[in-house]
């Protein structure tokens, strides 16, 4: 199980599943273990809700910022 996020002000749901899958693959290949990979994937999917369009235009640092504790649920740029 991963951390639970409350998503408010959804901009676009399209691409959130793809963002999760990509985050999981990225996490499994570059992070320390399966739990951290799951947290990374969940955070990527959560952040994608705030981005219009199909592409999750996120950096690794932005995703790690959310699952690491920033908790805003929005991309910080």
N, CA, C and O atoms as a Tripos MOL2 file, in Angstrom:
@<TRIPOS>MOLECULE
protein
  308   307    77     0     0
PROTEIN
NO_CHARGES

@<TRIPOS>ATOM
      1 N           0.8400   -1.1840    0.0000 N.3       1 UNK1
      2 CA          0.0000    0.0000    0.0000 C.3       1 UNK1
      3 C           0.8800    1.2400    0.0000 C.2       1 UNK1
      4 O           1.9890    1.2470    0.5330 O.2       1 UNK1
      5 N           0.3490    2.2800   -0.6120 N.am      2 UNK2
      6 CA          1.0950    3.5360   -0.6730 C.3       2 UNK2
      7 C           0.3730    4.6010    0.1400 C.2       2 UNK2
      8 O          -0.7330    4.3970    0.6390 O.2       2 UNK2
      9 N           1.0290    5.7210    0.2500 N.am      3 UNK3
     10 CA          0.4440    6.8880    0.8980 C.3       3 UNK3
     11 C          -0.8270    7.3040    0.1530 C.2       3 UNK3
     12 O          -0.9270    7.1230   -1.0610 O.2       3 UNK3
     13 N          -1.7690    7.8450    0.8630 N.am      4 UNK4
     14 CA         -3.0320    8.3060    0.2950 C.3       4 UNK4
     15 C          -2.9580    9.8110    0.0610 C.2       4 UNK4
     16 O          -2.5490   10.5610    0.9470 O.2       4 UNK4
     17 N          -3.3520   10.2520   -1.1310 N.am      5 UNK5
     18 CA         -3.3500   11.6780   -1.4710 C.3       5 UNK5
     19 C          -4.7750   12.1560   -1.6890 C.2       5 UNK5
     20 O          -5.5690   11.4600   -2.3210 O.2       5 UNK5
     21 N          -5.1040   13.3090   -1.1870 N.am      6 UNK6
     22 CA         -6.3680   13.9740   -1.4730 C.3       6 UNK6
     23 C          -6.1260   14.9010   -2.6540 C.2       6 UNK6
     24 O          -5.3870   15.8790   -2.5420 O.2       6 UNK6
     25 N          -6.7480   14.5910   -3.7810 N.am      7 UNK7
     26 CA         -6.5280   15.3820   -4.9900 C.3       7 UNK7
     27 C          -7.6720   16.3670   -5.1380 C.2       7 UNK7
     28 O          -8.8360   15.9770   -5.2400 O.2       7 UNK7
     29 N          -7.3330   17.6360   -5.1500 N.am      8 UNK8
     30 CA         -8.3150   18.6970   -5.3280 C.3       8 UNK8
     31 C          -7.9970   19.4350   -6.6270 C.2       8 UNK8
     32 O          -6.8600   19.4170   -7.0990 O.2       8 UNK8
     33 N          -8.9930   20.0720   -7.1890 N.am      9 UNK9
     34 CA         -8.7930   20.8780   -8.3980 C.3       9 UNK9
     35 C          -8.1440   20.0750   -9.5260 C.2       9 UNK9
     36 O          -7.0960   20.4570  -10.0470 O.2       9 UNK9
     37 N          -8.7700   18.9750   -9.8930 N.am     10 UNK10
     38 CA         -8.2570   18.1380  -10.9740 C.3      10 UNK10
     39 C          -8.3430   18.8970  -12.2900 C.2      10 UNK10
     40 O          -9.4030   19.4110  -12.6490 O.2      10 UNK10
     41 N          -7.2380   18.9670  -12.9990 N.am     11 UNK11
     42 CA         -7.1650   19.6390  -14.2920 C.3      11 UNK11
     43 C          -7.4830   18.6570  -15.4140 C.2      11 UNK11
     44 O          -8.2410   18.9800  -16.3280 O.2      11 UNK11
     45 N          -6.9050   17.4610  -15.3460 N.am     12 UNK12
     46 CA         -7.0900   16.4660  -16.4000 C.3      12 UNK12
     47 C          -6.7610   15.0850  -15.8470 C.2      12 UNK12
     48 O          -5.7110   14.8900  -15.2350 O.2      12 UNK12
     49 N          -7.6520   14.1340  -16.0630 N.am     13 UNK13
     50 CA         -7.4080   12.7570  -15.6170 C.3      13 UNK13
     51 C          -6.7020   11.9160  -16.6720 C.2      13 UNK13
     52 O          -6.1350   10.8700  -16.3540 O.2      13 UNK13
     53 N          -6.7310   12.3640  -17.9230 N.am     14 UNK14
     54 CA         -6.1370   11.5960  -19.0150 C.3      14 UNK14
     55 C          -4.6330   11.4660  -18.7900 C.2      14 UNK14
     56 O          -3.9410   12.4540  -18.5440 O.2      14 UNK14
     57 N          -4.1480   10.2520  -18.8760 N.am     15 UNK15
     58 CA         -2.7150   10.0070  -18.7270 C.3      15 UNK15
     59 C          -2.2720    9.6480  -17.3300 C.2      15 UNK15
     60 O          -1.0870    9.3860  -17.1190 O.2      15 UNK15
     61 N          -3.1820    9.6250  -16.3580 N.am     16 UNK16
     62 CA         -2.7570    9.3270  -14.9840 C.3      16 UNK16
     63 C          -2.3270    7.8780  -14.8150 C.2      16 UNK16
     64 O          -1.4010    7.5890  -14.0570 O.2      16 UNK16
     65 N          -2.9930    6.9650  -15.5180 N.am     17 UNK17
     66 CA         -2.5790    5.5560  -15.4630 C.3      17 UNK17
     67 C          -1.2180    5.3500  -16.1050 C.2      17 UNK17
     68 O          -0.3910    4.5870  -15.6060 O.2      17 UNK17
     69 N          -0.9960    6.0390  -17.2130 N.am     18 UNK18
     70 CA          0.3090    5.9650  -17.8650 C.3      18 UNK18
     71 C           1.3950    6.5560  -16.9730 C.2      18 UNK18
     72 O           2.5070    6.0320  -16.9130 O.2      18 UNK18
     73 N           1.0720    7.6430  -16.2820 N.am     19 UNK19
     74 CA          2.0360    8.2600  -15.3690 C.3      19 UNK19
     75 C           2.3750    7.2990  -14.2340 C.2      19 UNK19
     76 O           3.5280    7.2170  -13.8110 O.2      19 UNK19
     77 N           1.3690    6.5690  -13.7380 N.am     20 UNK20
     78 CA          1.6180    5.5790  -12.6840 C.3      20 UNK20
     79 C           2.5420    4.4810  -13.2020 C.2      20 UNK20
     80 O           3.5300    4.1340  -12.5560 O.2      20 UNK20
     81 N           2.2090    3.9320  -14.3820 N.am     21 UNK21
     82 CA          3.0230    2.8500  -14.9440 C.3      21 UNK21
     83 C           4.4600    3.3060  -15.1950 C.2      21 UNK21
     84 O           5.4080    2.5930  -14.8660 O.2      21 UNK21
     85 N           4.6170    4.4870  -15.7760 N.am     22 UNK22
     86 CA          5.9610    5.0070  -16.0310 C.3      22 UNK22
     87 C           6.7050    5.2520  -14.7210 C.2      22 UNK22
     88 O           7.8990    4.9720  -14.6160 O.2      22 UNK22
     89 N           5.9960    5.7730  -13.7320 N.am     23 UNK23
     90 CA          6.6200    6.0020  -12.4310 C.3      23 UNK23
     91 C           7.0580    4.7160  -11.7690 C.2      23 UNK23
     92 O           8.1090    4.6640  -11.1300 O.2      23 UNK23
     93 N           6.2490    3.6710  -11.9220 N.am     24 UNK24
     94 CA          6.6040    2.3850  -11.3240 C.3      24 UNK24
     95 C           7.8380    1.7960  -12.0040 C.2      24 UNK24
     96 O           8.7430    1.2970  -11.3350 O.2      24 UNK24
     97 N           7.8690    1.8560  -13.3230 N.am     25 UNK25
     98 CA          9.0390    1.3540  -14.0520 C.3      25 UNK25
     99 C          10.2860    2.1540  -13.6720 C.2      25 UNK25
    100 O          11.3430    1.5830  -13.4020 O.2      25 UNK25
    101 N          10.1510    3.4670  -13.6540 N.am     26 UNK26
    102 CA         11.2800    4.3200  -13.2620 C.3      26 UNK26
    103 C          11.7330    3.9940  -11.8410 C.2      26 UNK26
    104 O          12.9270    3.8630  -11.5710 O.2      26 UNK26
    105 N          10.7710    3.8690  -10.9490 N.am     27 UNK27
    106 CA         11.1020    3.5870   -9.5600 C.3      27 UNK27
    107 C          11.7630    2.2410   -9.3620 C.2      27 UNK27
    108 O          12.7200    2.1250   -8.5970 O.2      27 UNK27
    109 N          11.2600    1.2160  -10.0480 N.am     28 UNK28
    110 CA         11.8280   -0.1270   -9.9010 C.3      28 UNK28
    111 C          13.2440   -0.2180  -10.4550 C.2      28 UNK28
    112 O          14.0450   -1.0330   -9.9980 O.2      28 UNK28
    113 N          13.5490    0.6190  -11.4370 N.am     29 UNK29
    114 CA         14.8860    0.5600  -12.0330 C.3      29 UNK29
    115 C          15.8890    1.5150  -11.3970 C.2      29 UNK29
    116 O          17.0950    1.3660  -11.5910 O.2      29 UNK29
    117 N          15.3960    2.5020  -10.6330 N.am     30 UNK30
    118 CA         16.3640    3.4980  -10.1410 C.3      30 UNK30
    119 C          16.2650    3.8190   -8.6540 C.2      30 UNK30
    120 O          17.1110    4.5490   -8.1370 O.2      30 UNK30
    121 N          15.2710    3.3020   -7.9530 N.am     31 UNK31
    122 CA         15.1350    3.6180   -6.5300 C.3      31 UNK31
    123 C          15.5200    2.4210   -5.6780 C.2      31 UNK31
    124 O          15.8740    1.3680   -6.2090 O.2      31 UNK31
    125 N          15.4540    2.5710   -4.3680 N.am     32 UNK32
    126 CA         16.0290    1.5800   -3.4640 C.3      32 UNK32
    127 C          15.2070    0.3190   -3.2500 C.2      32 UNK32
    128 O          15.7440   -0.6680   -2.7470 O.2      32 UNK32
    129 N          13.9290    0.3070   -3.6090 N.am     33 UNK33
    130 CA         13.1560   -0.9070   -3.3930 C.3      33 UNK33
    131 C          11.7300   -0.7800   -3.8760 C.2      33 UNK33
    132 O          11.3200    0.2860   -4.3350 O.2      33 UNK33
    133 N          10.9670   -1.8600   -3.7770 N.am     34 UNK34
    134 CA          9.6050   -1.8460   -4.3090 C.3      34 UNK34
    135 C           8.6610   -0.8600   -3.6170 C.2      34 UNK34
    136 O           7.7990   -0.2840   -4.2800 O.2      34 UNK34
    137 N           8.7950   -0.6550   -2.3290 N.am     35 UNK35
    138 CA          7.9150    0.2970   -1.6440 C.3      35 UNK35
    139 C           8.1850    1.7240   -2.1050 C.2      35 UNK35
    140 O           7.2530    2.4910   -2.3450 O.2      35 UNK35
    141 N           9.4530    2.0750   -2.2260 N.am     36 UNK36
    142 CA          9.7940    3.4140   -2.7120 C.3      36 UNK36
    143 C           9.3380    3.5890   -4.1630 C.2      36 UNK36
    144 O           8.8960    4.6730   -4.5460 O.2      36 UNK36
    145 N           9.4420    2.5340   -4.9680 N.am     37 UNK37
    146 CA          8.9700    2.5890   -6.3580 C.3      37 UNK37
    147 C           7.4600    2.8060   -6.3990 C.2      37 UNK37
    148 O           6.9720    3.5800   -7.2220 O.2      37 UNK37
    149 N           6.7190    2.1340   -5.5240 N.am     38 UNK38
    150 CA          5.2660    2.3140   -5.4620 C.3      38 UNK38
    151 C           4.9130    3.7390   -5.0450 C.2      38 UNK38
    152 O           4.0170    4.3490   -5.6280 O.2      38 UNK38
    153 N           5.6000    4.2670   -4.0530 N.am     39 UNK39
    154 CA          5.3500    5.6440   -3.6160 C.3      39 UNK39
    155 C           5.6430    6.6410   -4.7400 C.2      39 UNK39
    156 O           4.9110    7.6130   -4.9290 O.2      39 UNK39
    157 N           6.7110    6.3890   -5.4710 N.am     40 UNK40
    158 CA          7.0740    7.2510   -6.5940 C.3      40 UNK40
    159 C           5.9830    7.2180   -7.6610 C.2      40 UNK40
    160 O           5.5790    8.2640   -8.1690 O.2      40 UNK40
    161 N           5.5040    6.0220   -8.0030 N.am     41 UNK41
    162 CA          4.4620    5.8700   -9.0220 C.3      41 UNK41
    163 C           3.1670    6.5450   -8.6000 C.2      41 UNK41
    164 O           2.5200    7.2060   -9.4120 O.2      41 UNK41
    165 N           2.7880    6.3890   -7.3540 N.am     42 UNK42
    166 CA          1.5590    7.0030   -6.8500 C.3      42 UNK42
    167 C           1.6660    8.5220   -6.8780 C.2      42 UNK42
    168 O           0.7200    9.2090   -7.2640 O.2      42 UNK42
    169 N           2.8060    9.0380   -6.4730 N.am     43 UNK43
    170 CA          3.0100   10.4920   -6.4920 C.3      43 UNK43
    171 C           2.9960   11.0290   -7.9240 C.2      43 UNK43
    172 O           2.4420   12.1000   -8.1730 O.2      43 UNK43
    173 N           3.5960   10.3020   -8.8640 N.am     44 UNK44
    174 CA          3.5960   10.7340  -10.2650 C.3      44 UNK44
    175 C           2.1740   10.7880  -10.8070 C.2      44 UNK44
    176 O           1.8040   11.7320  -11.5050 O.2      44 UNK44
    177 N           1.3890    9.7850  -10.4860 N.am     45 UNK45
    178 CA         -0.0050    9.7560  -10.9330 C.3      45 UNK45
    179 C          -0.8030   10.8910  -10.3120 C.2      45 UNK45
    180 O          -1.6200   11.5190  -10.9850 O.2      45 UNK45
    181 N          -0.5730   11.1520   -9.0450 N.am     46 UNK46
    182 CA         -1.2560   12.2460   -8.3530 C.3      46 UNK46
    183 C          -0.9200   13.5920   -8.9920 C.2      46 UNK46
    184 O          -1.8130   14.3980   -9.2520 O.2      46 UNK46
    185 N           0.3510   13.8300   -9.2420 N.am     47 UNK47
    186 CA          0.7730   15.0930   -9.8490 C.3      47 UNK47
    187 C           0.2220   15.2520  -11.2580 C.2      47 UNK47
    188 O          -0.0970   16.3660  -11.6750 O.2      47 UNK47
    189 N           0.1060   14.1560  -11.9920 N.am     48 UNK48
    190 CA         -0.3990   14.2330  -13.3650 C.3      48 UNK48
    191 C          -1.8100   14.8170  -13.4010 C.2      48 UNK48
    192 O          -2.1870   15.4270  -14.4020 O.2      48 UNK48
    193 N          -2.5880   14.6490  -12.3530 N.am     49 UNK49
    194 CA         -3.9400   15.2140  -12.3000 C.3      49 UNK49
    195 C          -3.9280   16.7350  -12.4260 C.2      49 UNK49
    196 O          -4.9480   17.3290  -12.7750 O.2      49 UNK49
    197 N          -2.7950   17.3730  -12.1490 N.am     50 UNK50
    198 CA         -2.7140   18.8380  -12.1850 C.3      50 UNK50
    199 C          -2.1120   19.3630  -13.4880 C.2      50 UNK50
    200 O          -1.8610   20.5620  -13.6140 O.2      50 UNK50
    201 N          -1.8800   18.4760  -14.4580 N.am     51 UNK51
    202 CA         -1.2470   18.8520  -15.7150 C.3      51 UNK51
    203 C          -2.2120   18.5690  -16.8660 C.2      51 UNK51
    204 O          -2.6640   17.4340  -17.0170 O.2      51 UNK51
    205 N          -2.5380   19.5800  -17.6840 N.am     52 UNK52
    206 CA         -3.4250   19.3260  -18.8210 C.3      52 UNK52
    207 C          -2.7310   18.4900  -19.9060 C.2      52 UNK52
    208 O          -1.5200   18.5870  -20.1090 O.2      52 UNK52
    209 N          -3.5190   17.6810  -20.5850 N.am     53 UNK53
    210 CA         -2.9910   16.8720  -21.6750 C.3      53 UNK53
    211 C          -2.5880   15.4870  -21.2270 C.2      53 UNK53
    212 O          -2.7180   15.1300  -20.0560 O.2      53 UNK53
    213 N          -2.0950   14.7110  -22.1790 N.am     54 UNK54
    214 CA         -1.7970   13.3040  -21.9470 C.3      54 UNK54
    215 C          -0.4100   13.0520  -21.3710 C.2      54 UNK54
    216 O          -0.1750   12.0030  -20.7710 O.2      54 UNK54
    217 N           0.5040   13.9840  -21.5420 N.am     55 UNK55
    218 CA          1.8860   13.7480  -21.1240 C.3      55 UNK55
    219 C           2.1430   14.2290  -19.7030 C.2      55 UNK55
    220 O           1.8080   15.3610  -19.3540 O.2      55 UNK55
    221 N           2.7400   13.3660  -18.8840 N.am     56 UNK56
    222 CA          3.1040   13.7940  -17.5280 C.3      56 UNK56
    223 C           4.4370   14.5370  -17.5520 C.2      56 UNK56
    224 O           5.4960   13.9340  -17.3810 O.2      56 UNK56
    225 N           4.3760   15.8290  -17.7630 N.am     57 UNK57
    226 CA          5.6000   16.6330  -17.8510 C.3      57 UNK57
    227 C           6.1170   16.9220  -16.4490 C.2      57 UNK57
    228 O           5.9240   18.0090  -15.9050 O.2      57 UNK57
    229 N           6.7770   15.9240  -15.8820 N.am     58 UNK58
    230 CA          7.2780   15.9850  -14.5060 C.3      58 UNK58
    231 C           8.7570   15.6440  -14.4800 C.2      58 UNK58
    232 O           9.2580   14.9150  -15.3360 O.2      58 UNK58
    233 N           9.4420   16.1790  -13.4930 N.am     59 UNK59
    234 CA         10.8230   15.7620  -13.2600 C.3      59 UNK59
    235 C          10.8450   14.7940  -12.0910 C.2      59 UNK59
    236 O           9.9150   14.7530  -11.2850 O.2      59 UNK59
    237 N          11.9040   14.0220  -12.0060 N.am     60 UNK60
    238 CA         12.0790   13.1060  -10.8840 C.3      60 UNK60
    239 C          12.0680   13.8880   -9.5710 C.2      60 UNK60
    240 O          11.4930   13.4340   -8.5810 O.2      60 UNK60
    241 N          12.7010   15.0570   -9.5630 N.am     61 UNK61
    242 CA         12.7520   15.8790   -8.3460 C.3      61 UNK61
    243 C          11.3550   16.3190   -7.9070 C.2      61 UNK61
    244 O          11.0680   16.3390   -6.7100 O.2      61 UNK61
    245 N          10.4760   16.6740   -8.8610 N.am     62 UNK62
    246 CA          9.1140   17.0840   -8.5140 C.3      62 UNK62
    247 C           8.3400   15.9340   -7.8880 C.2      62 UNK62
    248 O           7.6250   16.1210   -6.9040 O.2      62 UNK62
    249 N           8.4850   14.7440   -8.4610 N.am     63 UNK63
    250 CA          7.7740   13.5810   -7.9200 C.3      63 UNK63
    251 C           8.3260   13.2210   -6.5470 C.2      63 UNK63
    252 O           7.5590   12.9680   -5.6180 O.2      63 UNK63
    253 N           9.6390   13.1960   -6.4090 N.am     64 UNK64
    254 CA         10.2410   12.8970   -5.1030 C.3      64 UNK64
    255 C           9.8570   13.9470   -4.0730 C.2      64 UNK64
    256 O           9.7150   13.6290   -2.8920 O.2      64 UNK64
    257 N           9.6850   15.1980   -4.5010 N.am     65 UNK65
    258 CA          9.2650   16.2560   -3.5840 C.3      65 UNK65
    259 C           7.8960   15.9760   -2.9920 C.2      65 UNK65
    260 O           7.6590   16.2580   -1.8170 O.2      65 UNK65
    261 N           6.9940   15.4240   -3.7900 N.am     66 UNK66
    262 CA          5.6610   15.1210   -3.2790 C.3      66 UNK66
    263 C           5.6920   13.9200   -2.3520 C.2      66 UNK66
    264 O           5.1880   14.0040   -1.2320 O.2      66 UNK66
    265 N           6.2630   12.8120   -2.7770 N.am     67 UNK67
    266 CA          6.2290   11.6460   -1.8890 C.3      67 UNK67
    267 C           7.2170   11.7650   -0.7620 C.2      67 UNK67
    268 O           7.1360   11.0140    0.2110 O.2      67 UNK67
    269 N           8.1510   12.6930   -0.8660 N.am     68 UNK68
    270 CA          9.0910   12.9400    0.2140 C.3      68 UNK68
    271 C           8.5670   13.8640    1.2830 C.2      68 UNK68
    272 O           9.2070   14.0340    2.3210 O.2      68 UNK68
    273 N           7.3970   14.4740    1.0490 N.am     69 UNK69
    274 CA          6.8200   15.2680    2.1100 C.3      69 UNK69
    275 C           6.2920   16.6360    1.7790 C.2      69 UNK69
    276 O           5.7180   17.2760    2.6600 O.2      69 UNK69
    277 N           6.4490   17.1410    0.5450 N.am     70 UNK70
    278 CA          5.9330   18.4820    0.2900 C.3      70 UNK70
    279 C           4.4170   18.5240    0.4130 C.2      70 UNK70
    280 O           3.8580   19.5050    0.9030 O.2      70 UNK70
    281 N           3.7470   17.4550   -0.0350 N.am     71 UNK71
    282 CA          2.3350   17.2730    0.2140 C.3      71 UNK71
    283 C           1.3670   18.2400   -0.4350 C.2      71 UNK71
    284 O           0.1720   18.1920   -0.1440 O.2      71 UNK71
    285 N           1.8450   19.1140   -1.3040 N.am     72 UNK72
    286 CA          0.9310   20.0980   -1.8860 C.3      72 UNK72
    287 C           0.0360   19.4840   -2.9430 C.2      72 UNK72
    288 O          -1.0710   19.9700   -3.1750 O.2      72 UNK72
    289 N           0.5050   18.4060   -3.5970 N.am     73 UNK73
    290 CA         -0.2730   17.8120   -4.6660 C.3      73 UNK73
    291 C          -0.2140   18.5970   -5.9670 C.2      73 UNK73
    292 O          -0.9290   18.2680   -6.9140 O.2      73 UNK73
    293 N           0.6080   19.6130   -6.0330 N.am     74 UNK74
    294 CA          0.7400   20.4240   -7.2370 C.3      74 UNK74
    295 C           2.2020   20.4290   -7.6590 C.2      74 UNK74
    296 O           3.1020   20.2690   -6.8340 O.2      74 UNK74
    297 N           2.4220   20.6130   -8.9440 N.am     75 UNK75
    298 CA          3.7830   20.7380   -9.4390 C.3      75 UNK75
    299 C           4.3440   22.0670   -8.9800 C.2      75 UNK75
    300 O           3.7210   23.1100   -9.1810 O.2      75 UNK75
    301 N           5.5180   22.0390   -8.3650 N.am     76 UNK76
    302 CA          6.1720   23.2550   -7.8760 C.3      76 UNK76
    303 C           7.2170   23.6870   -8.8850 C.2      76 UNK76
    304 O           8.2570   23.0410   -9.0110 O.2      76 UNK76
    305 N           6.9560   24.7850   -9.6150 N.am     77 UNK77
    306 CA          7.9400   25.2420  -10.6070 C.3      77 UNK77
    307 C           8.2430   26.6960  -10.3680 C.2      77 UNK77
    308 O           9.0470   27.2860  -11.0900 O.2      77 UNK77
@<TRIPOS>BOND
     1     1     2 1
     2     2     3 1
     3     3     4 2
     4     3     5 am
     5     5     6 1
     6     6     7 1
     7     7     8 2
     8     7     9 am
     9     9    10 1
    10    10    11 1
    11    11    12 2
    12    11    13 am
    13    13    14 1
    14    14    15 1
    15    15    16 2
    16    15    17 am
    17    17    18 1
    18    18    19 1
    19    19    20 2
    20    19    21 am
    21    21    22 1
    22    22    23 1
    23    23    24 2
    24    23    25 am
    25    25    26 1
    26    26    27 1
    27    27    28 2
    28    27    29 am
    29    29    30 1
    30    30    31 1
    31    31    32 2
    32    31    33 am
    33    33    34 1
    34    34    35 1
    35    35    36 2
    36    35    37 am
    37    37    38 1
    38    38    39 1
    39    39    40 2
    40    39    41 am
    41    41    42 1
    42    42    43 1
    43    43    44 2
    44    43    45 am
    45    45    46 1
    46    46    47 1
    47    47    48 2
    48    47    49 am
    49    49    50 1
    50    50    51 1
    51    51    52 2
    52    51    53 am
    53    53    54 1
    54    54    55 1
    55    55    56 2
    56    55    57 am
    57    57    58 1
    58    58    59 1
    59    59    60 2
    60    59    61 am
    61    61    62 1
    62    62    63 1
    63    63    64 2
    64    63    65 am
    65    65    66 1
    66    66    67 1
    67    67    68 2
    68    67    69 am
    69    69    70 1
    70    70    71 1
    71    71    72 2
    72    71    73 am
    73    73    74 1
    74    74    75 1
    75    75    76 2
    76    75    77 am
    77    77    78 1
    78    78    79 1
    79    79    80 2
    80    79    81 am
    81    81    82 1
    82    82    83 1
    83    83    84 2
    84    83    85 am
    85    85    86 1
    86    86    87 1
    87    87    88 2
    88    87    89 am
    89    89    90 1
    90    90    91 1
    91    91    92 2
    92    91    93 am
    93    93    94 1
    94    94    95 1
    95    95    96 2
    96    95    97 am
    97    97    98 1
    98    98    99 1
    99    99   100 2
   100    99   101 am
   101   101   102 1
   102   102   103 1
   103   103   104 2
   104   103   105 am
   105   105   106 1
   106   106   107 1
   107   107   108 2
   108   107   109 am
   109   109   110 1
   110   110   111 1
   111   111   112 2
   112   111   113 am
   113   113   114 1
   114   114   115 1
   115   115   116 2
   116   115   117 am
   117   117   118 1
   118   118   119 1
   119   119   120 2
   120   119   121 am
   121   121   122 1
   122   122   123 1
   123   123   124 2
   124   123   125 am
   125   125   126 1
   126   126   127 1
   127   127   128 2
   128   127   129 am
   129   129   130 1
   130   130   131 1
   131   131   132 2
   132   131   133 am
   133   133   134 1
   134   134   135 1
   135   135   136 2
   136   135   137 am
   137   137   138 1
   138   138   139 1
   139   139   140 2
   140   139   141 am
   141   141   142 1
   142   142   143 1
   143   143   144 2
   144   143   145 am
   145   145   146 1
   146   146   147 1
   147   147   148 2
   148   147   149 am
   149   149   150 1
   150   150   151 1
   151   151   152 2
   152   151   153 am
   153   153   154 1
   154   154   155 1
   155   155   156 2
   156   155   157 am
   157   157   158 1
   158   158   159 1
   159   159   160 2
   160   159   161 am
   161   161   162 1
   162   162   163 1
   163   163   164 2
   164   163   165 am
   165   165   166 1
   166   166   167 1
   167   167   168 2
   168   167   169 am
   169   169   170 1
   170   170   171 1
   171   171   172 2
   172   171   173 am
   173   173   174 1
   174   174   175 1
   175   175   176 2
   176   175   177 am
   177   177   178 1
   178   178   179 1
   179   179   180 2
   180   179   181 am
   181   181   182 1
   182   182   183 1
   183   183   184 2
   184   183   185 am
   185   185   186 1
   186   186   187 1
   187   187   188 2
   188   187   189 am
   189   189   190 1
   190   190   191 1
   191   191   192 2
   192   191   193 am
   193   193   194 1
   194   194   195 1
   195   195   196 2
   196   195   197 am
   197   197   198 1
   198   198   199 1
   199   199   200 2
   200   199   201 am
   201   201   202 1
   202   202   203 1
   203   203   204 2
   204   203   205 am
   205   205   206 1
   206   206   207 1
   207   207   208 2
   208   207   209 am
   209   209   210 1
   210   210   211 1
   211   211   212 2
   212   211   213 am
   213   213   214 1
   214   214   215 1
   215   215   216 2
   216   215   217 am
   217   217   218 1
   218   218   219 1
   219   219   220 2
   220   219   221 am
   221   221   222 1
   222   222   223 1
   223   223   224 2
   224   223   225 am
   225   225   226 1
   226   226   227 1
   227   227   228 2
   228   227   229 am
   229   229   230 1
   230   230   231 1
   231   231   232 2
   232   231   233 am
   233   233   234 1
   234   234   235 1
   235   235   236 2
   236   235   237 am
   237   237   238 1
   238   238   239 1
   239   239   240 2
   240   239   241 am
   241   241   242 1
   242   242   243 1
   243   243   244 2
   244   243   245 am
   245   245   246 1
   246   246   247 1
   247   247   248 2
   248   247   249 am
   249   249   250 1
   250   250   251 1
   251   251   252 2
   252   251   253 am
   253   253   254 1
   254   254   255 1
   255   255   256 2
   256   255   257 am
   257   257   258 1
   258   258   259 1
   259   259   260 2
   260   259   261 am
   261   261   262 1
   262   262   263 1
   263   263   264 2
   264   263   265 am
   265   265   266 1
   266   266   267 1
   267   267   268 2
   268   267   269 am
   269   269   270 1
   270   270   271 1
   271   271   272 2
   272   271   273 am
   273   273   274 1
   274   274   275 1
   275   275   276 2
   276   275   277 am
   277   277   278 1
   278   278   279 1
   279   279   280 2
   280   279   281 am
   281   281   282 1
   282   282   283 1
   283   283   284 2
   284   283   285 am
   285   285   286 1
   286   286   287 1
   287   287   288 2
   288   287   289 am
   289   289   290 1
   290   290   291 1
   291   291   292 2
   292   291   293 am
   293   293   294 1
   294   294   295 1
   295   295   296 2
   296   295   297 am
   297   297   298 1
   298   298   299 1
   299   299   300 2
   300   299   301 am
   301   301   302 1
   302   302   303 1
   303   303   304 2
   304   303   305 am
   305   305   306 1
   306   306   307 1
   307   307   308 2
@<TRIPOS>SUBSTRUCTURE
     1 UNK1         2 RESIDUE 1 A UNK
     2 UNK2         6 RESIDUE 1 A UNK
     3 UNK3        10 RESIDUE 1 A UNK
     4 UNK4        14 RESIDUE 1 A UNK
     5 UNK5        18 RESIDUE 1 A UNK
     6 UNK6        22 RESIDUE 1 A UNK
     7 UNK7        26 RESIDUE 1 A UNK
     8 UNK8        30 RESIDUE 1 A UNK
     9 UNK9        34 RESIDUE 1 A UNK
    10 UNK10       38 RESIDUE 1 A UNK
    11 UNK11       42 RESIDUE 1 A UNK
    12 UNK12       46 RESIDUE 1 A UNK
    13 UNK13       50 RESIDUE 1 A UNK
    14 UNK14       54 RESIDUE 1 A UNK
    15 UNK15       58 RESIDUE 1 A UNK
    16 UNK16       62 RESIDUE 1 A UNK
    17 UNK17       66 RESIDUE 1 A UNK
    18 UNK18       70 RESIDUE 1 A UNK
    19 UNK19       74 RESIDUE 1 A UNK
    20 UNK20       78 RESIDUE 1 A UNK
    21 UNK21       82 RESIDUE 1 A UNK
    22 UNK22       86 RESIDUE 1 A UNK
    23 UNK23       90 RESIDUE 1 A UNK
    24 UNK24       94 RESIDUE 1 A UNK
    25 UNK25       98 RESIDUE 1 A UNK
    26 UNK26      102 RESIDUE 1 A UNK
    27 UNK27      106 RESIDUE 1 A UNK
    28 UNK28      110 RESIDUE 1 A UNK
    29 UNK29      114 RESIDUE 1 A UNK
    30 UNK30      118 RESIDUE 1 A UNK
    31 UNK31      122 RESIDUE 1 A UNK
    32 UNK32      126 RESIDUE 1 A UNK
    33 UNK33      130 RESIDUE 1 A UNK
    34 UNK34      134 RESIDUE 1 A UNK
    35 UNK35      138 RESIDUE 1 A UNK
    36 UNK36      142 RESIDUE 1 A UNK
    37 UNK37      146 RESIDUE 1 A UNK
    38 UNK38      150 RESIDUE 1 A UNK
    39 UNK39      154 RESIDUE 1 A UNK
    40 UNK40      158 RESIDUE 1 A UNK
    41 UNK41      162 RESIDUE 1 A UNK
    42 UNK42      166 RESIDUE 1 A UNK
    43 UNK43      170 RESIDUE 1 A UNK
    44 UNK44      174 RESIDUE 1 A UNK
    45 UNK45      178 RESIDUE 1 A UNK
    46 UNK46      182 RESIDUE 1 A UNK
    47 UNK47      186 RESIDUE 1 A UNK
    48 UNK48      190 RESIDUE 1 A UNK
    49 UNK49      194 RESIDUE 1 A UNK
    50 UNK50      198 RESIDUE 1 A UNK
    51 UNK51      202 RESIDUE 1 A UNK
    52 UNK52      206 RESIDUE 1 A UNK
    53 UNK53      210 RESIDUE 1 A UNK
    54 UNK54      214 RESIDUE 1 A UNK
    55 UNK55      218 RESIDUE 1 A UNK
    56 UNK56      222 RESIDUE 1 A UNK
    57 UNK57      226 RESIDUE 1 A UNK
    58 UNK58      230 RESIDUE 1 A UNK
    59 UNK59      234 RESIDUE 1 A UNK
    60 UNK60      238 RESIDUE 1 A UNK
    61 UNK61      242 RESIDUE 1 A UNK
    62 UNK62      246 RESIDUE 1 A UNK
    63 UNK63      250 RESIDUE 1 A UNK
    64 UNK64      254 RESIDUE 1 A UNK
    65 UNK65      258 RESIDUE 1 A UNK
    66 UNK66      262 RESIDUE 1 A UNK
    67 UNK67      266 RESIDUE 1 A UNK
    68 UNK68      270 RESIDUE 1 A UNK
    69 UNK69      274 RESIDUE 1 A UNK
    70 UNK70      278 RESIDUE 1 A UNK
    71 UNK71      282 RESIDUE 1 A UNK
    72 UNK72      286 RESIDUE 1 A UNK
    73 UNK73      290 RESIDUE 1 A UNK
    74 UNK74      294 RESIDUE 1 A UNK
    75 UNK75      298 RESIDUE 1 A UNK
    76 UNK76      302 RESIDUE 1 A UNK
    77 UNK77      306 RESIDUE 1 A UNK
